[in-house]
Amino acid sequence: MKDVAIVAFTQSQHSAEDQGLNETEMLLPLITEIKEQTGISRFDFTCSGSCDYLLGSPFSFVSALDAVGAWPPISESHVEMDGAWALYEAWVKMQYSDEVETALVYGFGKPSQTSVRQVLGLQLDPYYLAPLGVDQVSMAALQAQAYLTRSGAKEGDLTAVAARARAAGQDNPRALHLDAPADDAPYDVAPLKVHDVAPQADGAAVIVLATGDKVREISERTGLKPAWIRGIDHRADAHSPGVRDLSVSPSAKIAGEKAGAAGVEVAELHTQFSHEELILREALNLGDDVRVNPSGGPLSANPVMATGLIRIGEAAALIHRGEARRTLGHATSGPCLQQNLVAVLEA
């Protein structure tokens, strides 16, 4: 397999309110920054991740290409998923094409202009679950209760996760900077309280992949250490939550084992609910010595469709700055941690 590295990463200032920007206006400053940083004006391959349901228009990724520049014609693809899966497609493309030495990957979303709970409910089984009108948070609450019952953990353990994430987010200039969880905070859907649910935000993120001599060339220009992708894998559990044990995540466990998650120092996990960190710690076998979501993670800002890509970017940024040697980035999609992607990065 070819050695592929993340050589550049940037993300937007996330906002809980609509700033009046369309997807092109949201992406253009980030794409411009990445091009200036890497010195590359035209990438061998471009791949994006977004959701037309969130943006309320078909083929919204096409208009977003205005931020990249699609003339002369470029080699481009898109996934109707979080940008982390766009990164996976770009990595695969680089493995099997000798013509692709650089790849531009980005994800973006504007949940402020719709109801994410209702939109994600449309992903459920159209015969049995969708007609019930069940929403994303209610599904997560079922999983949280299943985990608490099996593990013996308490609601206070969930609050501790949320408190640590919000505290870490105070040091992240791109996060929402939320107050610490209140002891008397109301439930959203029991046993999840309002602070146990990731705050949705508008945002975008961009990553550049490179291989071969391009890695050294770009790293010398940026002054950043490359973050090599030493393992990457994604797996999916059964689509119907009723046929699986919601208190565990077998797909995350398999993806972590295939990617080689052992020995990581830091893990950036795509935890949209506080109980998911506890389930993922167990599935990925992350000990107490592993720092989880030092950036604040999704519980301090959840720019839907870019959040998973940001987890990989934040894991890479630690290596870029020389703050860690082996890190893990995780992304999830679907109800109750149904699909999981794990990328292990090394200096």
C-alpha positions as a Markdown table, in Angstrom:
| # | Residue | x | y | z |
|---|---|---|---|---|
| 1 | Met | 0.0 | 0.0 | 0.0 |
| 2 | Lys | 1.1 | 3.5 | -0.7 |
| 3 | Asp | 2.1 | 5.8 | 2.2 |
| 4 | Val | -0.4 | 8.7 | 2.3 |
| 5 | Ala | -0.2 | 11.6 | 4.7 |
| 6 | Ile | -2.4 | 14.4 | 5.9 |
| 7 | Val | -0.3 | 17.5 | 5.2 |
| 8 | Ala | -2.8 | 20.3 | 5.8 |
| 9 | Phe | -6.0 | 20.9 | 7.8 |
| 10 | Thr | -8.3 | 23.9 | 8.5 |
| 11 | Gln | -11.8 | 24.4 | 9.7 |
| 12 | Ser | -14.3 | 27.3 | 9.9 |
| 13 | Gln | -15.4 | 29.2 | 12.9 |
| 14 | His | -18.5 | 27.3 | 13.8 |
| 15 | Ser | -21.7 | 29.1 | 14.5 |
| 16 | Ala | -25.0 | 27.9 | 16.2 |
| 17 | Glu | -26.9 | 30.6 | 14.2 |
| 18 | Asp | -27.3 | 31.1 | 10.4 |
| 19 | Gln | -24.7 | 33.7 | 9.4 |
| 20 | Gly | -26.3 | 34.2 | 6.0 |
| 21 | Leu | -23.6 | 32.3 | 4.1 |
| 22 | Asn | -24.3 | 29.8 | 1.4 |
| 23 | Glu | -22.1 | 26.7 | 1.1 |
| 24 | Thr | -19.7 | 28.4 | -1.4 |
| 25 | Glu | -19.2 | 31.4 | 0.8 |
| 26 | Met | -18.6 | 29.1 | 3.8 |
| 27 | Leu | -16.0 | 27.1 | 1.9 |
| 28 | Leu | -14.2 | 29.7 | -0.2 |
| 29 | Pro | -12.0 | 31.2 | 2.7 |
| 30 | Leu | -11.0 | 27.7 | 3.8 |
| 31 | Ile | -10.1 | 26.5 | 0.2 |
| 32 | Thr | -8.2 | 29.7 | -0.4 |
| 33 | Glu | -6.3 | 29.3 | 2.9 |
| 34 | Ile | -5.4 | 25.7 | 2.1 |
| 35 | Lys | -4.2 | 26.6 | -1.4 |
| 36 | Glu | -2.0 | 29.4 | -0.1 |
| 37 | Gln | -0.7 | 27.2 | 2.7 |
| 38 | Thr | 0.3 | 24.3 | 0.5 |
| 39 | Gly | 1.2 | 26.2 | -2.6 |
| 40 | Ile | -1.1 | 24.0 | -4.7 |
| 41 | Ser | -3.7 | 25.7 | -6.9 |
| 42 | Arg | -4.9 | 22.5 | -8.6 |
| 43 | Phe | -5.3 | 19.1 | -6.9 |
| 44 | Asp | -5.2 | 15.8 | -8.6 |
| 45 | Phe | -8.4 | 14.7 | -7.0 |
| 46 | Thr | -11.2 | 16.4 | -5.1 |
| 47 | Cys | -13.8 | 14.7 | -2.9 |
| 48 | Ser | -16.5 | 16.3 | -0.7 |
| 49 | Gly | -19.1 | 15.2 | 1.9 |
| 50 | Ser | -22.4 | 16.9 | 2.6 |
| 51 | Cys | -26.2 | 16.3 | 2.8 |
| 52 | Asp | -28.7 | 17.7 | 0.4 |
| 53 | Tyr | -31.5 | 17.2 | 2.9 |
| 54 | Leu | -29.7 | 19.6 | 5.3 |
| 55 | Leu | -29.1 | 22.2 | 2.6 |
| 56 | Gly | -32.6 | 21.8 | 1.1 |
| 57 | Ser | -31.5 | 21.6 | -2.5 |
| 58 | Pro | -30.5 | 18.8 | -4.9 |
| 59 | Phe | -26.9 | 18.4 | -5.9 |
| 60 | Ser | -25.8 | 21.1 | -3.4 |
| 61 | Phe | -22.2 | 19.9 | -3.7 |
| 62 | Val | -22.1 | 21.1 | -7.3 |
| 63 | Ser | -22.6 | 24.7 | -6.4 |
| 64 | Ala | -20.0 | 24.3 | -3.6 |
| 65 | Leu | -17.4 | 23.4 | -6.3 |
| 66 | Asp | -17.4 | 27.1 | -7.2 |
| 67 | Ala | -15.2 | 27.5 | -4.1 |
| 68 | Val | -12.7 | 25.0 | -5.6 |
| 69 | Gly | -12.6 | 26.1 | -9.2 |
| 70 | Ala | -13.9 | 23.6 | -11.6 |
| 71 | Trp | -12.4 | 25.0 | -14.8 |
| 72 | Pro | -10.3 | 23.6 | -16.4 |
| 73 | Pro | -12.2 | 20.4 | -15.6 |
| 74 | Ile | -11.1 | 18.6 | -12.4 |
| 75 | Ser | -11.3 | 15.0 | -11.2 |
| 76 | Glu | -14.0 | 15.2 | -8.6 |
| 77 | Ser | -16.3 | 13.0 | -6.5 |
| 78 | His | -18.8 | 13.4 | -3.7 |
| 79 | Val | -20.3 | 11.3 | -0.9 |
| 80 | Glu | -23.7 | 11.9 | 0.7 |
| 81 | Met | -22.1 | 11.4 | 4.1 |
| 82 | Asp | -19.8 | 13.1 | 6.6 |
| 83 | Gly | -16.6 | 14.4 | 5.0 |
| 84 | Ala | -14.6 | 11.6 | 6.8 |
| 85 | Trp | -16.0 | 9.1 | 4.2 |
| 86 | Ala | -14.9 | 11.5 | 1.4 |
| 87 | Leu | -11.4 | 11.3 | 2.9 |
| 88 | Tyr | -11.6 | 7.5 | 2.8 |
| 89 | Glu | -12.6 | 7.6 | -0.9 |
| 90 | Ala | -9.7 | 9.9 | -1.6 |
| 91 | Trp | -7.3 | 7.6 | 0.2 |
| 92 | Val | -8.6 | 4.6 | -1.8 |
| 93 | Lys | -8.2 | 6.6 | -5.0 |
| 94 | Met | -4.6 | 7.4 | -4.2 |
| 95 | Gln | -3.9 | 3.7 | -3.5 |
| 96 | Tyr | -5.0 | 2.6 | -7.0 |
| 97 | Ser | -4.2 | 5.6 | -9.2 |
| 98 | Asp | -0.6 | 6.6 | -10.1 |
| 99 | Glu | -2.0 | 9.9 | -11.4 |
| 100 | Val | -3.2 | 11.1 | -8.0 |
| 101 | Glu | -0.5 | 12.5 | -5.7 |
| 102 | Thr | -2.6 | 15.2 | -4.0 |
| 103 | Ala | -6.2 | 15.2 | -2.9 |
| 104 | Leu | -8.4 | 17.9 | -1.6 |
| 105 | Val | -11.1 | 16.7 | 0.8 |
| 106 | Tyr | -13.8 | 18.8 | 2.5 |
| 107 | Gly | -17.1 | 18.5 | 4.3 |
| 108 | Phe | -19.7 | 21.1 | 5.1 |
| 109 | Gly | -23.2 | 21.6 | 6.5 |
| 110 | Lys | -25.8 | 24.1 | 7.6 |
| 111 | Pro | -28.1 | 22.5 | 10.2 |
| 112 | Ser | -29.3 | 26.0 | 11.3 |
| 113 | Gln | -31.7 | 26.1 | 8.4 |
| 114 | Thr | -33.5 | 22.9 | 9.1 |
| 115 | Ser | -34.4 | 20.3 | 11.9 |
| 116 | Val | -31.6 | 17.9 | 12.0 |
| 117 | Arg | -33.6 | 15.6 | 14.2 |
| 118 | Gln | -36.3 | 15.2 | 11.6 |
| 119 | Val | -33.9 | 15.0 | 8.7 |
| 120 | Leu | -31.8 | 12.2 | 10.2 |
| 121 | Gly | -35.1 | 10.4 | 11.0 |
| 122 | Leu | -35.5 | 10.0 | 7.3 |
| 123 | Gln | -32.5 | 7.7 | 7.2 |
| 124 | Leu | -34.4 | 5.1 | 9.3 |
| 125 | Asp | -36.1 | 2.1 | 7.9 |
| 126 | Pro | -39.0 | 3.4 | 5.8 |
| 127 | Tyr | -41.4 | 0.6 | 6.8 |
| 128 | Tyr | -40.9 | 0.1 | 10.5 |
| 129 | Leu | -39.1 | 3.0 | 12.1 |
| 130 | Ala | -39.6 | 6.1 | 10.0 |
| 131 | Pro | -43.5 | 6.0 | 10.3 |
| 132 | Leu | -43.1 | 6.1 | 14.1 |
| 133 | Gly | -41.6 | 9.6 | 13.8 |
| 134 | Val | -38.7 | 8.7 | 16.1 |
| 135 | Asp | -35.9 | 11.2 | 16.1 |
| 136 | Gln | -32.2 | 11.1 | 16.4 |
| 137 | Val | -32.0 | 12.1 | 20.1 |
| 138 | Ser | -34.7 | 9.6 | 21.1 |
| 139 | Met | -32.8 | 6.8 | 19.4 |
| 140 | Ala | -29.6 | 7.9 | 21.2 |
| 141 | Ala | -31.5 | 8.0 | 24.5 |
| 142 | Leu | -32.5 | 4.3 | 24.0 |
| 143 | Gln | -28.8 | 3.5 | 23.5 |
| 144 | Ala | -27.7 | 5.6 | 26.5 |
| 145 | Gln | -30.2 | 3.7 | 28.7 |
| 146 | Ala | -29.1 | 0.4 | 27.4 |
| 147 | Tyr | -25.5 | 1.2 | 28.2 |
| 148 | Leu | -26.2 | 2.5 | 31.7 |
| 149 | Thr | -28.2 | -0.7 | 32.4 |
| 150 | Arg | -25.5 | -3.0 | 31.2 |
| 151 | Ser | -22.4 | -1.2 | 32.5 |
| 152 | Gly | -23.8 | 0.1 | 35.8 |
| 153 | Ala | -22.6 | 3.6 | 34.9 |
| 154 | Lys | -24.7 | 6.6 | 36.2 |
| 155 | Glu | -26.0 | 9.7 | 34.7 |
| 156 | Gly | -23.3 | 11.6 | 36.5 |
| 157 | Asp | -20.7 | 9.7 | 34.4 |
| 158 | Leu | -22.4 | 11.2 | 31.3 |
| 159 | Thr | -22.3 | 14.7 | 32.8 |
| 160 | Ala | -18.6 | 14.3 | 33.6 |
| 161 | Val | -18.0 | 13.6 | 29.9 |
| 162 | Ala | -19.9 | 16.6 | 28.8 |
| 163 | Ala | -18.2 | 18.8 | 31.4 |
| 164 | Arg | -14.7 | 17.8 | 30.3 |
| 165 | Ala | -15.6 | 18.4 | 26.6 |
| 166 | Arg | -17.0 | 21.8 | 27.3 |
| 167 | Ala | -14.0 | 22.8 | 29.4 |
| 168 | Ala | -11.7 | 21.7 | 26.6 |
| 169 | Gly | -13.8 | 23.6 | 24.1 |
| 170 | Gln | -13.1 | 26.8 | 25.9 |
| 171 | Asp | -9.5 | 26.6 | 24.6 |
| 172 | Asn | -10.6 | 25.9 | 21.0 |
| 173 | Pro | -11.2 | 29.2 | 19.1 |
| 174 | Arg | -13.4 | 27.4 | 16.6 |
| 175 | Ala | -15.8 | 25.8 | 19.2 |
| 176 | Leu | -19.0 | 27.4 | 20.6 |
| 177 | His | -17.6 | 28.1 | 24.1 |
| 178 | Leu | -20.4 | 26.7 | 26.2 |
| 179 | Asp | -21.0 | 27.0 | 30.0 |
| 180 | Ala | -20.3 | 24.1 | 32.2 |
| 181 | Pro | -23.2 | 21.7 | 32.7 |
| 182 | Ala | -25.6 | 22.7 | 35.4 |
| 183 | Asp | -26.5 | 20.3 | 38.2 |
| 184 | Asp | -30.2 | 20.9 | 37.6 |
| 185 | Ala | -30.1 | 20.8 | 33.8 |
| 186 | Pro | -33.3 | 19.5 | 32.3 |
| 187 | Tyr | -33.6 | 16.3 | 30.3 |
| 188 | Asp | -33.7 | 16.5 | 26.6 |
| 189 | Val | -34.8 | 12.8 | 26.3 |
| 190 | Ala | -34.1 | 10.8 | 29.5 |
| 191 | Pro | -31.5 | 9.8 | 30.4 |
| 192 | Leu | -29.8 | 12.4 | 28.2 |
| 193 | Lys | -29.8 | 15.9 | 29.6 |
| 194 | Val | -29.4 | 18.9 | 27.4 |
| 195 | His | -25.7 | 19.1 | 27.9 |
| 196 | Asp | -25.4 | 15.4 | 26.8 |
| 197 | Val | -26.4 | 16.3 | 23.3 |
| 198 | Ala | -23.9 | 17.9 | 20.9 |
| 199 | Pro | -24.8 | 21.5 | 19.9 |
| 200 | Gln | -25.4 | 21.7 | 16.2 |
| 201 | Ala | -23.5 | 24.3 | 14.3 |
| 202 | Asp | -22.9 | 25.5 | 10.8 |
| 203 | Gly | -19.4 | 24.8 | 9.6 |
| 204 | Ala | -16.9 | 23.3 | 7.2 |
| 205 | Ala | -13.5 | 21.6 | 7.2 |
| 206 | Val | -10.8 | 21.0 | 4.6 |
| 207 | Ile | -8.0 | 18.4 | 4.5 |
| 208 | Val | -5.2 | 17.9 | 2.0 |
| 209 | Leu | -3.8 | 14.4 | 1.4 |
| 210 | Ala | -0.5 | 13.7 | -0.3 |
| 211 | Thr | 1.8 | 10.8 | -1.3 |
| 212 | Gly | 5.3 | 10.3 | -2.7 |
| 213 | Asp | 7.6 | 13.3 | -3.1 |
| 214 | Lys | 4.6 | 15.7 | -2.7 |
| 215 | Val | 4.6 | 15.0 | 1.0 |
| 216 | Arg | 8.1 | 16.3 | 1.6 |
| 217 | Glu | 7.5 | 19.2 | -0.8 |
| 218 | Ile | 4.4 | 20.4 | 0.9 |
| 219 | Ser | 5.7 | 19.8 | 4.4 |
| 220 | Glu | 8.8 | 21.9 | 3.7 |
| 221 | Arg | 6.5 | 24.7 | 2.5 |
| 222 | Thr | 4.1 | 24.6 | 5.4 |
| 223 | Gly | 6.6 | 23.9 | 8.1 |
| 224 | Leu | 4.3 | 21.2 | 9.5 |
| 225 | Lys | 5.1 | 17.5 | 10.2 |
| 226 | Pro | 3.1 | 15.1 | 8.0 |
| 227 | Ala | 0.6 | 12.9 | 9.7 |
| 228 | Trp | 0.9 | 9.5 | 8.0 |
| 229 | Ile | -2.3 | 7.4 | 7.7 |
| 230 | Arg | -1.0 | 4.1 | 9.1 |
| 231 | Gly | -4.4 | 2.4 | 9.1 |
| 232 | Ile | -8.0 | 3.2 | 8.1 |
| 233 | Asp | -11.1 | 1.1 | 8.1 |
| 234 | His | -14.9 | 1.5 | 8.4 |
| 235 | Arg | -17.6 | -1.0 | 9.3 |
| 236 | Ala | -21.3 | -1.0 | 9.7 |
| 237 | Asp | -23.7 | -2.7 | 12.1 |
| 238 | Ala | -27.2 | -3.9 | 11.2 |
| 239 | His | -29.4 | -1.0 | 10.0 |
| 240 | Ser | -32.2 | -1.9 | 12.3 |
| 241 | Pro | -31.4 | -1.0 | 15.9 |
| 242 | Gly | -33.9 | -3.7 | 17.1 |
| 243 | Val | -31.6 | -6.5 | 16.0 |
| 244 | Arg | -28.4 | -5.4 | 17.8 |
| 245 | Asp | -27.2 | -4.8 | 21.3 |
| 246 | Leu | -27.2 | -1.0 | 21.6 |
| 247 | Ser | -25.0 | -1.0 | 24.6 |
| 248 | Val | -21.9 | -2.0 | 22.6 |
| 249 | Ser | -20.4 | -1.1 | 19.2 |
| 250 | Pro | -19.0 | -4.1 | 17.3 |
| 251 | Ser | -18.4 | -2.1 | 14.1 |
| 252 | Ala | -16.2 | 0.4 | 16.0 |
| 253 | Lys | -14.4 | -2.5 | 17.6 |
| 254 | Ile | -13.6 | -4.2 | 14.3 |
| 255 | Ala | -12.7 | -0.9 | 12.5 |
| 256 | Gly | -10.3 | -0.1 | 15.4 |
| 257 | Glu | -8.7 | -3.5 | 15.2 |
| 258 | Lys | -8.3 | -3.3 | 11.5 |
| 259 | Ala | -6.9 | 0.2 | 11.6 |
| 260 | Gly | -4.4 | -0.7 | 14.4 |
| 261 | Ala | -5.8 | 1.5 | 17.2 |
| 262 | Ala | -3.6 | 0.0 | 19.9 |
| 263 | Gly | -1.0 | 2.4 | 21.3 |
| 264 | Val | -2.5 | 5.7 | 20.4 |
| 265 | Glu | -1.9 | 8.7 | 22.7 |
| 266 | Val | -4.9 | 10.8 | 21.7 |
| 267 | Ala | -8.3 | 9.9 | 20.2 |
| 268 | Glu | -10.6 | 12.4 | 18.6 |
| 269 | Leu | -14.0 | 10.7 | 18.7 |
| 270 | His | -17.2 | 11.7 | 16.8 |
| 271 | Thr | -19.4 | 11.7 | 19.9 |
| 272 | Gln | -22.6 | 13.4 | 19.3 |
| 273 | Phe | -23.9 | 12.2 | 22.7 |
| 274 | Ser | -21.9 | 11.9 | 25.9 |
| 275 | His | -22.6 | 8.2 | 26.4 |
| 276 | Glu | -21.1 | 7.5 | 23.0 |
| 277 | Glu | -17.6 | 8.3 | 24.4 |
| 278 | Leu | -18.0 | 5.6 | 27.0 |
| 279 | Ile | -19.1 | 3.0 | 24.5 |
| 280 | Leu | -16.3 | 3.9 | 22.0 |
| 281 | Arg | -13.6 | 3.9 | 24.7 |
| 282 | Glu | -14.6 | 0.3 | 25.4 |
| 283 | Ala | -14.9 | -0.7 | 21.8 |
| 284 | Leu | -11.6 | 0.8 | 20.8 |
| 285 | Asn | -9.9 | -0.3 | 24.0 |
| 286 | Leu | -8.8 | 3.2 | 25.0 |
| 287 | Gly | -7.2 | 3.2 | 28.4 |
| 288 | Asp | -7.3 | 6.0 | 31.0 |
| 289 | Asp | -3.9 | 7.2 | 29.7 |
| 290 | Val | -5.4 | 8.1 | 26.2 |
| 291 | Arg | -6.6 | 11.7 | 26.0 |
| 292 | Val | -10.0 | 11.9 | 24.4 |
| 293 | Asn | -11.2 | 14.9 | 22.4 |
| 294 | Pro | -8.7 | 17.5 | 23.7 |
| 295 | Ser | -10.2 | 19.9 | 21.1 |
| 296 | Gly | -13.6 | 19.7 | 22.9 |
| 297 | Gly | -15.0 | 17.3 | 20.3 |
| 298 | Pro | -18.6 | 17.4 | 19.0 |
| 299 | Leu | -20.0 | 18.2 | 22.4 |
| 300 | Ser | -18.5 | 21.7 | 22.1 |
| 301 | Ala | -19.5 | 22.1 | 18.4 |
| 302 | Asn | -21.2 | 19.7 | 16.0 |
| 303 | Pro | -21.0 | 21.1 | 12.4 |
| 304 | Val | -23.0 | 18.2 | 10.9 |
| 305 | Met | -21.4 | 16.6 | 7.8 |
| 306 | Ala | -18.0 | 18.0 | 8.7 |
| 307 | Thr | -17.7 | 16.8 | 12.4 |
| 308 | Gly | -16.2 | 13.4 | 11.6 |
| 309 | Leu | -13.7 | 14.9 | 9.1 |
| 310 | Ile | -12.7 | 17.5 | 11.8 |
| 311 | Arg | -12.0 | 14.6 | 14.2 |
| 312 | Ile | -9.4 | 13.3 | 11.8 |
| 313 | Gly | -8.1 | 16.8 | 11.1 |
| 314 | Glu | -7.7 | 17.5 | 14.8 |
| 315 | Ala | -5.9 | 14.2 | 15.3 |
| 316 | Ala | -3.6 | 15.1 | 12.5 |
| 317 | Ala | -3.1 | 18.7 | 13.7 |
| 318 | Leu | -1.6 | 17.3 | 17.0 |
| 319 | Ile | 1.1 | 15.5 | 14.9 |
| 320 | His | 1.6 | 18.6 | 12.6 |
| 321 | Arg | 2.4 | 20.6 | 15.7 |
| 322 | Gly | 4.6 | 17.9 | 17.2 |
| 323 | Glu | 2.3 | 17.5 | 20.2 |
| 324 | Ala | 1.7 | 13.7 | 19.7 |
| 325 | Arg | 3.3 | 10.9 | 17.7 |
| 326 | Arg | 0.3 | 8.5 | 17.3 |
| 327 | Thr | -3.3 | 9.6 | 17.2 |
| 328 | Leu | -6.7 | 8.3 | 16.3 |
| 329 | Gly | -9.5 | 10.0 | 14.4 |
| 330 | His | -13.1 | 8.5 | 14.4 |
| 331 | Ala | -16.2 | 9.3 | 12.5 |
| 332 | Thr | -19.7 | 7.8 | 12.8 |
| 333 | Ser | -22.9 | 7.8 | 10.8 |
| 334 | Gly | -26.4 | 6.4 | 11.2 |
| 335 | Pro | -28.5 | 5.8 | 14.3 |
| 336 | Cys | -26.9 | 4.6 | 17.5 |
| 337 | Leu | -23.3 | 4.4 | 16.2 |
| 338 | Gln | -24.4 | 2.2 | 13.3 |
| 339 | Gln | -21.4 | 3.0 | 11.1 |
| 340 | Asn | -17.9 | 3.7 | 12.3 |
| 341 | Leu | -14.7 | 4.8 | 10.6 |
| 342 | Val | -11.3 | 4.8 | 12.3 |
| 343 | Ala | -8.1 | 6.3 | 11.0 |
| 344 | Val | -4.8 | 5.9 | 12.9 |
| 345 | Leu | -2.1 | 8.5 | 12.2 |
| 346 | Glu | 1.6 | 8.6 | 13.0 |
| 347 | Ala | 4.4 | 11.2 | 12.9 |
